[in-house]
Amino acid sequence: MSLKMSKLLDIEKYLLLELVYFHLPSQYKNQITRETPIKLDEYIDLIEQCGCSTYPGFISRSRHGSQYKRRRQAHFKRIYASSDNLDDVIITGYRNDNYGCYGNSDDKIKSSFVGLAMEDCENNGAVVFSGCEQMDLSSIVLDWGGCLIASLGVVTAHHHKAIDFFDYYMTGILGERNLFGHSKGGNLATYVYINRLDENTNAYCVNAQPYCWYTMSDSQKAALKTDRFEYIVHANDPTRKASYVSYISRTAPLNRYANRHFIDIHGFAEVSFDEFGNLEGTRVIRETNSRLKTRFFNDYATEKRLTHDECLAQFQENIDKIISLPRLLSTTLDEILLVTEAQAAIIWLRDEDTRGSFIYPLIIKGPRAEDLYQLKLRPGQGIAAQSVFAGLPLYIKDFRHYRLQVGSLKRAMGLTITSEIAVPLGIDESEVFGALELVNKQNGFFSVEDFALVNEMTLVMLDVFKKSGKSLDNYRDFSLLQIRKGGKPIFAVEKNGYQEENFITQEEKSFFFKKIMGQSLESDERLIFNRVTFTRDKQDQLKRLRKQEYVMIFENSHLRVSKTRVKTVLVALLLHLRENRINLNALASMIGLEDKMNTSIKDLSGAEYIRLEYGMARIRRPQLIIVNTPPRGVSTAAFLALCSRLKKDCEKKVATVIVLTDK
């Protein structure tokens, strides 16, 4: 239970960053002090009563605002309930310098500054600064005007308020003094951080308005490139371009179902977290003027490259402080990616099923990570599998000279594999439980020096893992779709699985169907699709999920008796999909209806209609196929033939199928 930056998970840090946008009811505004604090969970309980604006700036007294608050409150409660770090955190200070009913300061001339202070039982402290809130005309001018001149290096009233707020609430804190900020708040956190470097400070900023690089001293510039400071940007967020930035720590990809509007990209809800609470798919990319450099492996003050031994010594020193197993694995991959300049890094675990031994990915850092999860590789399928089952580290400089089966990995990652390193993970040589794999060096091929350093860094990580005494057994999950209620799964289907669900009544089937579609989720329920989590407040994302990844066979019962010609239906489908991989004649031939193109659908035989429905589903290349009860006129034999064909597709790993049947 700690506010130490090294212990907090990304998802916990995002909670603290978003929380400052929810302004307390008026009766609480001036009651929170260091002498009369409130617990963090009490603050979360009050969110539903907040009568003010929340990011991105709508009035929460409206019906939409009230619904939004309840949804975010439920999200915060889930994070808090599962957190090992936030239970003892107390809120010790709250200042809201906005105009109108939103503010709680007595200043006649407002600055629109908003800050939140907190402490833990280990005497660590933190302050969080909010970004622009767009609630009042005066606040808009102050917020956005302040951002503009701050990017030019002007110290504003916001900056003075921020550093005074930090100094007041961090007085007496003997542990870490941490700073959090989003957008304009990230600019304030950066300013305070570089002016309080000797006070055990750390900072975590997301989509931050950059502070002017050219006004900083050399020591301040160097401090922004250390592991004490994290500057995270969301993909496609333009905020960092407001000024020169040479210290980006990580880029977080948006999940594939995210809204693409600026407010959504800039906010908090459009990125995904893995089951460990880490940002999904992020790459640590430490930027400098010249080239990528790792935060552990470079002396930024002099831009001096460290030796092999110095790298290992610093790596050992930093991971020795980590007590969280997910953070240990994630940090190891981050640092190995940086020192080797690899395109992707994966930790694989070993398991067994009825077909024998296989490996599956646990953590992935690299492109298209969501497509790689739930992949199973058998012996002989790639260098990682070979490393695990042979128990040997492997190095392939140039893949053109070797013949290994890497088709599944290549398709999932969308990469042409050119160079690889794989190192077995195990307590000892006889007990290998997984592998660490690197894929493709960014400029060229992996070297022998890369191979040697990765081996030694992996051994260092394994030594820390052994001492922790923790197990990875809780992280095994192969589901493509699952519904969880209060943290417990109530339904799941494995990726490439074939599953039949039988129902006694139409009402039961309808209830189940709406649940797996995400249309009837309760406040304590989550739909998890390919490791992306959806709650009922993410209806726009759920709509895109259903459109992109779901398809239903026998969705329209009236189609069976339609007078529409087969050709008309297929042309409309191809136009809708903008499908250019296959033409109409090829599609008709593929589903065996080339001589029925001018036939009305109602005149097709049962078997022909089944082929039409199957072809219309498969051409969309969905991840999940749902088979509804067939309409009248489709024989049991034809339906069973469809199910048999879908089972074969699942065995070939090209589909995941749920069949809904009536008893």
N, C-alpha and C positions, 0 to 999 in steps of 0.2 A: 504494500500500500504506500504509494509514493508519487510525488510530483517530479521526481528526477526525470530529466529528459531522456536518459538512456533506458528507462523502464517503461515510460508511456508508449503505448501503441499508436500508430497513425490514426486509427478510428477514435481513440480517446482524445487525441490532440484536436481532431476535427470537431468533436463535441464541444470542447472548451472554446474553440474559435467561433463556432456558430452561436453558442449560448449567449454571448455578449450582445447579440442583436435583439434578444428578447428582453424588453424593458419591464421592470417590476411594476406591479400595481402601486398607485400613489401612496397607500398607507405603509408600504415597505421601503419606499425609496430612500428615506433618510435614517432608517433604523439599523442598517448594517454597518458595523464598525469592528475594529479589532477587539473591542471589549464585548460587543454583542454580535458575534458572527452567526451565520446560519449554515447548515450542512448543504453540500452540493445537491443531494437528492431533494432537500426541501426547496431549493431554488427551482429544480426541475418540476416539482409538484405545482409551483406557482405559475408555470408558463401559460397554462390555460386561462389564467386570470389576467395576463398581460393585456393592457388596454391600448398598447402603442404599436408602432410599426415593427415589422421584422424584415430582414433582408429577403427579397430585393426591393422592398419599399412600398408595399401596399398597406392600407389601413386595416389592422386586424380586428377592428370592430365589425367589419363586414362579415357576411356569412362565409365567404370564401376564406377570409383571414382566420376566422374561428376554426374552420375545418383544418386549415394548414397548421395552426398551432397544435391542435390535438394530435395530428399525425406526427409532427416533429417531436412532440412530447413523448409519444409512444416509442419513437425511434431512440430518443435519448435514454428512456427508461430501460430499454433492452440492452443498450451499451453499458449503462451503469450496473445493471444486475449481473452482467457477465464479467465485469471488470475486476481485476485483482489490484488495481492501483487507486481507484477513486473513492473507495468506501469511507475513508477518514478525512477526505478533503472538505475544508470549510471555506465559505466566502467571507472575507474579512473587510472588503471595501467595494463600494459601487458608486461611481460618479457618472452622471449623465448631464452634459452641458448643452443639451439641445433646447431650442426655443419651444414655447408653447407648453402643452400638458406633458410633453415627452421628457422634459428636463427635470432635474432635481437639485441643481446648484442654485445658489443665491446670487451669482454674478449677474449684474445688470447687463453687461455686454457679453453675450454668449460666444462660444467658440465651436460648438457642435462636437466637442470631444466626449467620448464614451469609453470608460475603462472599468475593468473588473479585477479585483485582487483576491488571492486565495493562498492557503497554507495547508500543509499536511502535518501529521504527528511527528515526523522526523525533522521538523523545522526547515523544510524546503518551502520556497514560496514561488508564486507565479503571478504575472499580470497579463491581462488580455485586452487588446485594443480593437475596437470595431472599425469598420471601414465606412465609406459614404453611405448614408441611409436614406437620402431623398425624401425626407418627411415634411419639410417646411422650406419655403422659398429661401429664407435666410440661411438655413442649414445647407441647402443645395449650393448656394454661392460660396459659403465658407468651406464646405467639403471639397467640391470640385476645383474651386479656385485655389484652395490650399494645396491640393494635389499638383496642380499645374506649376505653381511657383516653387513647391518643394522639389520637383524634378529638376529645377534650375539651381538648386543648392541654397535656397532661401530658408532660414529657420523661422518657422511660423509660430503662432500662438499655440497651435496643436502640439508642436514639439516641446515647447516649454511646459505645457500641461502634462504631457506624457512623462517627461523626466521627473517632474515634481511628484506625480502620482506614484511612479516607481520608487523614488527615494523615500517617500513617506511610508509606503506599505512594506517595503523590503527592509526597513530599519529593524534590526534585531534578528533577522533571518541569518542563521549560521550555515545552512546548507546551500543548495543551489538556488540561484535567483533567476528564474526563467521568464522569457518573454514570448508572447504569442500575438500574431497579428495577421489580419486578412485585408487585402486591398490597401486602402489608405492606412489601416491599422498596422499593416506590415511595414509601411514606410516609417511609422512612429516607432515600432519595435526595433527596426534597423538603427534608427537614430539613437535610441536609448542604449542599445547594445554596444555600438562603436564608441559611445562616450562613457561606458561603465565596464570596460574590459577587465579591470583589475578587481572586480567584485564577484567572481565566480558566476558570471552570467552566461546563459545560453539563449538562443532564439530560434523560433520555428515560425516561418512566414509562408503563407500560401497566396499565390497570385498577387503578390505585394507590389504596390506602387514603388518603383525603385528610388532609393535615395541617391542624390547626385554623386556619382563616382569621382568626379574631378575635384570636388571640394574636400575629399578625405585625405588623411595622412597615409603614408606607406604602411604604418602599423595597423591602421584601421582597415585598409584594403586587404592586408594579409589575414586579418582576423575573420573577414567574411568568407575566406576560403578554407577555414578549418572545420573540424567536425563539431565545433560549438555552435555553428550557425547553419541552419537548413533553410534554403530558399526553394520552395516547391512551386512549379507552375503546371497548370492543366494544359493539355494539348489544345492548341488553337486560341488560347487566351492571349489577347494583345497587350495586356497591362504592362508586361515587362518591357515592351518596346517604347514606353514613355520616356525612358532614359537609358543610358548605357549600362548594361548588366554583364559582368564577367564572372559571376559567382553562383550560377544556377546549380543547385544540388541534384534535384530530381525532376523529371518530367512525367506526369501521371496521365496516361491515356484515358480518354472518355470511354465509358462503356458503349457498346455498339448501338444501344437503344436510347442514348441520351438525346435530349433536346440540343439543338445547335445554335440557339440564340445566345447573344453575348451574356445576358444575365445568368442563364443556366450554366454556361461554360465557366463563368467567373465565380459562381457560387459553390455550394458544397455537395449537392445531391447527385451530380452526374458522373462521379468517379466511383469505382468499385473497390471493395476491400476483400481480401481473401479471408479464409476461416481463422487465420492467425491475427487478424486486425491490421495487417499491413496493406498499404495501397497496392492494388492489383496491377501487375505488369509494369511497375515503375522501373526506370533505369536511372542509376546515379550517373550523372554526366559531367561533373565538375568542369566547368568551362574556364579557360584562361585566354589571354590574348593570342597564344600560339597554338596550343594543342590540348587535348583532354589530359587531365592529370588527376590522380586519386588523392583524396583528402588525407589518407594515412601515409601515402608513399612519396610525398613531395614536401620540400621545404619551400613554402610559398613566398617567404620574405626574399629569398634569393633565387627562386625557381631552379633549385638544385635537385638533380635526380639522386635518390638515395640508393645505396648499394643493396644487394640481395639480403645480406644479414640485417641491415638496418630496416628493410621492409618487414622482415619477419618479426623483429623485435617490437616494432611499433604495432604491427597487427596483433601480436600476442598481448601487448599491453592493453589494447583497446577491447578485445573480445573477452579478456579476463573479467571485465567489469559487467558483462552481460549475464543476467540470470534467466532471462526469458529464452526458452528453446526456439520459438519461431524467430525471434530477433537475432539469435545467434546464427541460424541458417541463412536468414535473409541478408544480414550484414556480411557474412562470408561471401555470398554470391555477389553482392554489390562490389566488394573490394577486389575480388578476383576478376570481375568484369572490367574494372578500371585498370588494374595493373597489366592485364593481358590485352585490353582493347578488343574483347570478344563481342560478337553481335548478340549472343544469347547464352544464358547459363541455366542449367536445370539440375535439380536434385531429384533423383529417382529412388523409389523404395521397392523392395522385393516382396512378392506375395505369391500365393498359390490358389488355384481354383481347380475345378474338375478336369481341366485340360492340362494341368501341370503348372510349372513356375512361370512367372512373368514379372515385369517391372512396370511401374506407373509413376507419373510425375507428381511430386509433392509441391515444389515451388518452382516457378518459371519466371525468369527475367528475360524478356525479349519480345519480339513481335508476335502478334496473334496468340498470346498466351491462352486465351479462353478456348481456342480450338484444339489445344494440345492436352488439356486436362481430360482425365478419364481414358487416355490412350493407354493400351496395354501392349508391351513389346515382349515377345517370346525369345528364347535362346536363338541366336543367329540373326536377329533383327536389329542390327545396328551396333555401334561401338559401345554404347552404355550397357546394353544387355550382355555383350561379350565380356565387358569389364566386371560386371556383377557375377556372372556365372563362372568365370574363370578366376576371379579374385585377383586380377592383375591390372595395374595402370596401363593405359594404352594411349598412343600418340600417333596421329596420322597427319603428316604435314600437308600432303597434297592428295585429295580424295580421288583424283583421276587415275591414280596408279593402283587403286584397290577396288575390289568387288565385294561390297557389303550391302545387304538389304537395308535401305534407309527410306524406302518409299513412304511409309506411314508418317515418319517424322518430317520428311520433306514436304509432303502435302499439307500437314497440319501447320507448319511454320511458314509455308510459302517462300522457302529459301532454297537456293541451289547450294548444297553442302559442299564446301571446298576444303575445309580443314577442321580437325576435331581433336579434343583431349577428353579422356574419361578416366576418373580415379575412383576406385572402389571405396565404399564407406563401410566400416565394420569395427567391432570391438577388438577383434584380432583377425588374423588371416583366415581362420577357419569359420568365422561368423560374420560374413559379409551381408549387410542388410540393405545396401543400396549403392548408388554411384553419384558422383558429381560430374556433369558433362558440360563442356564448352563447345559452342558451334560457331565456326567462322571468325577469323580475325578481320577487323574492319579494313585494314589495308595490307593485304597479303596473306601470309600463312603463319600459323603458330610456330615458334622457334623451340629449340631444345631448352633454352633458358626459361621460356614460358612454362613448359612442361615440368621442369624441376621446381619452379616456384609454386605452381599450383599443387604439386604433390606435397610440398612442405607446409603450405598454408592449410591444406586439407587435414594433414596430421595434427596441426595445432588446433584446428577447430574440433577434431574428434577427441582430442585430449580434454578440452573444456566440456564437450558433450558427455564424456564418460564420468567426469567429476560431478556433473549435475545430477546424475542418477535418474534422469527423466526418460520417458518412453514416447515413441512416435505412434503408438498403436491407435490413439484417439483421432488421428488425422486421415484415416483411410476412408475414402469416399469415391464411389464410381458412378454416382447418380447423375443423369442428365437433368432430370426434373425431380424436385422434392418439395413437399409442403411441410413446414415445421410450425408447431403450435407451442408457444411457451418454451422453445428450445428443444422440443422433442419431435421427431419425425412422425407424421401421421400418414404420409404416402410418399413413395419414391419409385422411380423406374430407372434402371441402369442405362447408361449410354449403350446403344446398339442392342438393347434388350427388347424382348417381345413379351407383352404382358396383357392378360385378359382380365377384365373387371366385369363381374356379373351383378345384375341388379334385379330386385323383385318388382319394383314399381318405377314408373316413369319419373316420379318426383325424386327418387333416390338418384337416378341416373343424371337428371338435370342438375341436382345439387352438386354431384361429383364433377360434372363437366364444367360448371361455373367455377368450381374451386381450382381445378388445374389450369383454367384459362386466366385465373387471377381476377375474376369478376365478383367474387364474394368473399374476399379475405377479411378475416376479423382483425381487430387492432393488435392482437397478440400473435398473429400468423404471418409467416413469410413464405413467399414462393421463391425458390432458388433454382435458376435455370443455368446450367453449365457454369456454376460458381458465381453467377451474378445474382444478387439478392434484390427482390422486389417486395415492397410493402404496399398496402392499399392506397397510400398517398401518391404512388407513382403510376397513376393510370395512363398517362401519356406514354411512358416507357413500356408499360404492359401492352398497350395497343400496338406499338412498334414491334415488340417481341412476338406477339401473335401473328402479325402481318409477315414478318421476316422468317420466323422459325417454325410456325405451326402450319399444318394443313389438315383438312378433315375430308375423309372419304365418306360419301353419302351425306354431305352437309345439306344439300337441297333435295328434299324428298320429291319435289315436283319435277325435277329434271328428268326423272325416269319416264314421265308421260308427256314430255315436251315434244312439240312438233318441229322444233329447231333442228336444222341439219347438223350432222357431226362436224362438217367442215367449218360452219359458222362458229361453233363453240371453240374449236381448236384455234382458229384464227384470232378470235377475241382474247383467248388465253395468252397466245404468243405476243400479241400487241400489248397486253397489260403488263407482261413480264419484261417487255423489251428484249426478248430472247433472240440473240443473233448466233447462238452456237448451233442451232438446228433449224431447218426449214420445215414447212408444213408437211411436205411429202415424207420427209425422213421421220417426223414424229408419228405420222399415220402408220408408216411401215413398222416403226418400233413397237407400236401397241397392236399391230395386226389388224388395222381397220382401213388399209389403203383402198379396198374395194367398197367401202361403206361411207365414203366422204359425203355423198349426196343423200344419204339415208336419214330419215328423221330418227331422233333418239328413241322415240316411243316404239319404233319398228325394229330396234336392235334386239337380238336375243339376250337372254340373261347373261350368258358368258361374254358376249360382245360388250354389253353395258358395263360389266365388271372391268373389262380391259380399258374402256374409256375412262372410268373413274380412277383406275390405277395409274394410267398414263398422265392424266391431268394432275394427279398428286405428285408423282415422281419428277415430272419436268420442272417443278418448282424447287427441287432440291432442298426440302425442309429438313430440319434436324429432328422434328417430332411429327409423326403421322398418327392421327386419331381416327379410328374406324368406328363410325356410328352404326346403329342397327340398319341393315339394308332395307330399302323400300319394298313394297309389294311388287311381285313380278320377278324378283331375284331368287333363284332356287337355293336351297341349302348347299347343294353340291357346288354351285358357282361361288357362293360365299366362302366355303371351305377352301376352294382352289385359290381364291384371293389371299386368304389367311396363310396358306402354305407358301405362296409366293413372297409375301411380306416377311415370313419367318426366314426364308433364304436370304432376303435383303439384309436382315439383321445379322445373320451369320457372316455375311460378306462385309459387315461393318459399314453399310451405307444408309442405314435407317434405324430409328428407334420407334417402336409401335406400341400404342395402347388401343386395345379392342374393347368397345363397350357393347355388352350383350345383355339381352333380357332373358331371365330364367324362364 
